[in-house]
Amino acid sequence: MSEDTSRQKTPQHLWVDIYLENLLVEKGLSENSLESYARDLGSLLEFLEERGDSLEKITGDALFLYLTQLKARGLKGKSIARHLSALRGFFAFCTAEGRYRESPAALLDNPKLTRDLPEVLTRPEVEAMLALPDPRTKLGARDKAMLELMYAAGLRVSEVIDMRVLDFDPQTGVLRVFGKGSKERLVPIHDTAQDILNQYIDMTRPDFRPATDHMFLNRSGKGLTRQGVWKLVKKFAKDAGIDRPVSPHTFRHSFATHLLDGGADLRTVQILLGHADISATEIYTHVQQGRLKDLHRSFHPRSDG
């Protein structure tokens, strides 16, 4: 089946076309985002066509049945929430254009999203990984400084590769980090990480013959890539004997969880991670609770565990 034939079989509607045009021209959405909206709204049109229904006469009950059908097809909470977001945006636009007196999607509830708990390293596992790079070699000194910094500051991989030398103030031991949306935050790091980073900057980084001001460089003197950091983290996790998936974000999760274990309050951890909403940070309290339950089952004398 050709692409054109496939497109012809997708139900079309003038209102949807006008809405997508608005998203492109007024909102400046990317091509990928537009395709996602088109797919989700096309799925609704297919549902209405099968029922002999139409956008002009659609009701909140019909939308509820549509979302129920999506769930029956095996879609998870996040996917259904994405569909619901597309529906709300579309019907809000149509209502503002005078096509409905009120949005048919106004009373639809958000699906309950199940949040997977993040994978967290134990403290011995972190120590094992941090001990692996050989600081006597050029690459080892770089890798040790990078891993220490990731764990000391809870950095995202994008924050690691974008970091510049001048983002670290050796006088105060504070990192300037640019997170999502280029939002800036200041993160203090502990003395050990400061010493390792200072030594890397002063003694080792010049050996890379820097072609850029990025903090962490590859053999060519250019900034490390996202893929490069991932490969290094996975390599050291494997060498440390950790037999479950470990990514740069695992270090960030471990940073947050270990801070809370040590008595840090949730608001402080939120600031250090650069979370705009504290609800994103609260997931680490669930990690704590799960670990406490496991410990209780393992060590309480009356436990079957």
C-alpha positions as CSV (number, residue, x, y, z in Angstrom):
1,M,0.0,0.0,0.0
2,S,1.4,3.4,-1.0
3,E,1.6,6.3,1.4
4,D,-1.0,8.2,-0.7
5,T,-3.4,5.3,-0.5
6,S,-3.0,5.1,3.2
7,R,-3.7,8.8,3.6
8,Q,-6.8,8.5,1.5
9,K,-8.2,5.9,3.9
10,T,-7.7,8.2,6.9
11,P,-10.9,10.1,7.6
12,Q,-10.6,13.8,7.0
13,H,-12.6,16.7,8.3
14,L,-12.4,20.4,7.5
15,W,-12.5,21.4,11.2
16,V,-9.5,19.2,11.9
17,D,-7.6,20.7,9.0
18,I,-8.3,24.2,10.2
19,Y,-7.1,23.3,13.7
20,L,-3.9,21.7,12.5
21,E,-3.3,24.8,10.3
22,N,-3.7,26.9,13.5
23,L,-1.2,24.8,15.4
24,L,1.3,25.2,12.6
25,V,0.9,28.9,11.9
26,E,-0.1,30.4,15.3
27,K,1.5,27.9,17.7
28,G,4.5,27.0,15.6
29,L,4.3,23.3,16.5
30,S,6.9,21.0,15.0
31,E,6.2,18.6,12.2
32,N,6.4,15.6,14.5
33,S,3.9,17.2,17.0
34,L,1.5,18.0,14.1
35,E,1.7,14.4,12.9
36,S,0.9,13.2,16.4
37,Y,-2.2,15.5,16.7
38,A,-3.3,14.4,13.2
39,R,-3.0,10.7,14.1
40,D,-4.9,11.1,17.4
41,L,-7.7,13.2,15.8
42,G,-7.8,10.8,12.8
43,S,-8.4,8.0,15.3
44,L,-11.4,9.8,16.7
45,L,-12.8,10.4,13.2
46,E,-12.5,6.7,12.5
47,F,-14.3,5.9,15.7
48,L,-17.1,8.3,14.8
49,E,-17.3,7.0,11.2
50,E,-17.8,3.4,12.5
51,R,-20.6,4.6,14.8
52,G,-22.3,6.6,12.1
53,D,-21.6,9.7,14.2
54,S,-20.1,13.1,13.4
55,L,-18.0,15.8,14.9
56,E,-20.9,18.2,14.5
57,K,-23.1,16.1,16.8
58,I,-20.6,14.6,19.1
59,T,-21.3,14.4,22.9
60,G,-19.3,14.0,26.0
61,D,-20.7,10.4,26.3
62,A,-19.4,9.6,22.8
63,L,-15.9,10.9,23.8
64,F,-16.0,8.8,27.0
65,L,-16.8,5.7,24.9
66,Y,-14.0,6.5,22.6
67,L,-11.5,6.7,25.5
68,T,-12.9,3.5,26.9
69,Q,-12.3,1.8,23.5
70,L,-8.7,3.1,23.5
71,K,-8.2,1.5,26.9
72,A,-9.7,-1.8,25.7
73,R,-7.2,-1.7,22.8
74,G,-4.4,-1.9,25.3
75,L,-3.3,1.7,25.4
76,K,-1.6,2.7,28.6
77,G,-2.3,5.8,30.8
78,K,0.3,8.0,29.2
79,S,-1.0,7.3,25.7
80,I,-4.6,7.9,26.6
81,A,-3.6,11.1,28.4
82,R,-1.9,12.2,25.1
83,H,-5.1,11.5,23.2
84,L,-7.1,13.3,25.8
85,S,-4.8,16.3,25.5
86,A,-5.3,16.4,21.7
87,L,-9.1,16.2,22.1
88,R,-9.2,19.0,24.7
89,G,-7.1,21.3,22.6
90,F,-9.2,20.6,19.4
91,F,-12.6,21.0,21.1
92,A,-11.5,24.1,23.0
93,F,-10.5,25.6,19.6
94,C,-13.8,24.6,18.0
95,T,-15.7,26.1,20.9
96,A,-13.8,29.3,20.7
97,E,-14.7,29.4,17.0
98,G,-18.4,29.1,17.9
99,R,-18.9,25.6,16.6
100,Y,-20.0,24.3,20.1
101,R,-21.7,26.1,23.0
102,E,-19.4,24.3,25.3
103,S,-16.6,21.8,24.8
104,P,-17.7,18.1,24.6
105,A,-14.4,17.3,26.3
106,A,-14.8,19.6,29.2
107,L,-16.0,17.0,31.7
108,L,-13.6,14.2,30.8
109,D,-11.3,13.1,33.6
110,N,-7.6,12.5,33.2
111,P,-6.7,8.8,33.3
112,K,-4.8,7.6,36.3
113,L,-1.2,7.3,35.3
114,T,0.9,4.6,36.8
115,R,4.3,6.0,37.5
116,D,7.2,3.5,37.2
117,L,9.5,4.0,40.1
118,P,13.0,5.0,38.9
119,E,15.9,2.5,39.0
120,V,18.3,3.5,41.9
121,L,21.8,2.4,42.6
122,T,22.8,1.4,46.1
123,R,25.6,3.3,47.7
124,P,28.0,0.4,47.4
125,E,27.2,0.2,43.6
126,V,27.8,3.9,43.2
127,E,31.1,3.6,45.0
128,A,32.1,0.6,42.9
129,M,31.4,2.6,39.7
130,L,33.2,5.7,40.9
131,A,36.3,3.6,41.8
132,L,36.7,2.1,38.3
133,P,38.2,5.0,36.2
134,D,42.0,5.2,36.5
135,P,42.8,8.9,37.3
136,R,46.4,8.3,36.2
137,T,45.3,8.2,32.6
138,K,43.9,11.0,30.6
139,L,40.6,9.3,29.8
140,G,40.3,7.8,33.3
141,A,40.7,11.3,34.9
142,R,38.0,12.6,32.6
143,D,35.6,9.8,33.3
144,K,36.2,9.9,37.1
145,A,35.5,13.7,37.1
146,M,32.4,13.2,35.0
147,L,30.9,10.4,37.1
148,E,31.7,12.2,40.4
149,L,30.0,15.3,39.1
150,M,26.9,13.5,37.9
151,Y,26.4,11.9,41.3
152,A,27.4,15.0,43.3
153,A,25.0,17.3,41.4
154,G,22.2,15.0,40.1
155,L,22.9,16.1,36.5
156,R,20.8,15.2,33.4
157,V,22.9,13.9,30.5
158,S,22.1,17.0,28.5
159,E,23.5,19.1,31.4
160,V,26.7,17.1,31.4
161,I,27.4,17.5,27.7
162,D,26.4,21.2,27.7
163,M,28.5,22.2,30.7
164,R,31.3,24.7,30.2
165,V,34.5,25.1,32.2
166,L,33.4,28.5,33.4
167,D,30.2,27.0,34.8
168,F,32.2,25.8,37.8
169,D,33.3,28.3,40.4
170,P,36.3,26.7,42.2
171,Q,36.2,29.4,44.9
172,T,32.7,28.6,46.1
173,G,32.4,25.0,44.8
174,V,29.2,25.8,43.0
175,L,28.1,24.6,39.6
176,R,25.9,26.7,37.3
177,V,23.6,24.3,35.5
178,F,21.3,25.0,32.6
179,G,18.4,22.6,32.6
180,K,15.3,22.2,30.6
181,G,14.2,25.3,28.8
182,S,17.7,26.8,29.6
183,K,16.5,27.4,33.1
184,E,19.6,28.2,35.3
185,R,20.2,26.7,38.7
186,L,23.1,26.8,41.1
187,V,24.2,23.5,42.7
188,P,26.9,23.2,45.4
189,I,29.1,20.1,45.2
190,H,30.9,18.4,48.0
191,D,34.7,18.8,48.7
192,T,35.7,15.4,47.1
193,A,34.0,16.2,43.8
194,Q,35.5,19.7,43.9
195,D,39.0,18.4,44.3
196,I,38.6,15.8,41.5
197,L,37.0,18.3,39.1
198,N,39.7,20.9,39.9
199,Q,42.5,18.5,39.2
200,Y,40.8,17.4,35.9
201,I,40.4,21.0,34.8
202,D,44.0,22.1,35.7
203,M,46.0,18.9,35.0
204,T,44.2,16.7,32.5
205,R,41.8,18.7,30.4
206,P,44.6,20.6,28.6
207,D,45.9,17.3,27.4
208,F,42.8,16.9,25.2
209,R,43.9,20.0,23.3
210,P,40.4,21.6,23.7
211,A,38.7,22.8,20.5
212,T,35.8,24.0,22.6
213,D,35.1,25.3,26.1
214,H,33.0,22.2,27.0
215,M,33.9,20.7,30.3
216,F,34.2,17.1,29.2
217,L,36.0,16.4,25.9
218,N,36.5,13.4,23.6
219,R,39.8,12.4,22.1
220,S,39.5,15.0,19.4
221,G,39.1,17.8,21.9
222,K,35.4,18.3,21.2
223,G,32.6,18.0,23.6
224,L,31.4,14.6,24.6
225,T,28.1,13.5,22.9
226,R,25.0,12.2,24.6
227,Q,25.7,8.8,23.2
228,G,29.3,8.9,24.4
229,V,28.2,9.6,28.0
230,W,25.6,6.7,27.8
231,K,28.2,4.3,26.5
232,L,30.7,5.2,29.3
233,V,28.0,4.8,32.1
234,K,26.9,1.5,30.7
235,K,30.5,0.3,30.5
236,F,31.4,1.2,34.1
237,A,28.1,-0.4,35.3
238,K,28.9,-3.6,33.6
239,D,32.5,-3.5,34.8
240,A,31.2,-3.0,38.4
241,G,29.1,-6.2,38.1
242,I,25.7,-4.4,38.0
243,D,23.4,-6.7,36.0
244,R,20.5,-4.4,35.5
245,P,20.1,-1.4,33.2
246,V,22.0,1.7,34.3
247,S,21.9,5.0,32.5
248,P,23.1,8.6,33.2
249,H,19.6,9.3,34.6
250,T,20.2,6.4,37.1
251,F,22.8,8.6,38.7
252,R,20.4,11.5,38.9
253,H,17.8,9.2,40.6
254,S,20.4,7.8,43.0
255,F,21.5,11.4,43.9
256,A,18.0,12.4,44.8
257,T,17.1,9.2,46.7
258,H,20.4,9.2,48.7
259,L,19.8,12.8,49.7
260,L,16.4,12.0,51.0
261,D,17.8,8.9,52.8
262,G,20.3,11.2,54.5
263,G,17.6,13.6,55.8
264,A,17.3,16.2,53.1
265,D,13.8,17.7,52.7
266,L,11.8,17.4,49.5
267,R,11.9,21.1,48.7
268,T,15.7,21.2,48.8
269,V,15.9,18.2,46.5
270,Q,13.4,19.8,44.1
271,I,15.6,22.9,43.9
272,L,18.8,20.9,43.4
273,L,17.2,18.8,40.6
274,G,15.7,21.8,38.9
275,H,12.2,20.4,39.0
276,A,9.6,23.1,38.2
277,D,6.8,21.1,40.0
278,I,7.4,19.3,43.3
279,S,5.2,16.5,42.2
280,A,8.0,15.4,39.9
281,T,10.3,15.1,43.0
282,E,7.7,13.3,45.1
283,I,8.3,10.1,43.2
284,Y,11.5,9.7,45.2
285,T,9.5,9.4,48.4
286,H,7.8,6.4,46.9
287,V,11.2,4.9,46.2
288,Q,12.1,5.4,49.8
289,Q,8.9,3.8,51.0
290,G,9.5,0.8,48.7
291,R,13.0,0.3,50.0
292,L,11.9,0.6,53.6
293,K,9.2,-2.1,53.0
294,D,11.9,-4.4,51.5
295,L,14.2,-3.8,54.5
296,H,11.4,-4.4,56.9
297,R,10.4,-7.7,55.2
298,S,14.0,-8.8,55.1
299,F,15.0,-8.0,58.7
300,H,12.0,-7.9,61.0
301,P,11.9,-11.1,63.1
302,R,8.1,-11.6,62.5
303,S,8.4,-11.2,58.7
304,D,7.9,-14.1,56.4
305,G,10.6,-12.5,54.1
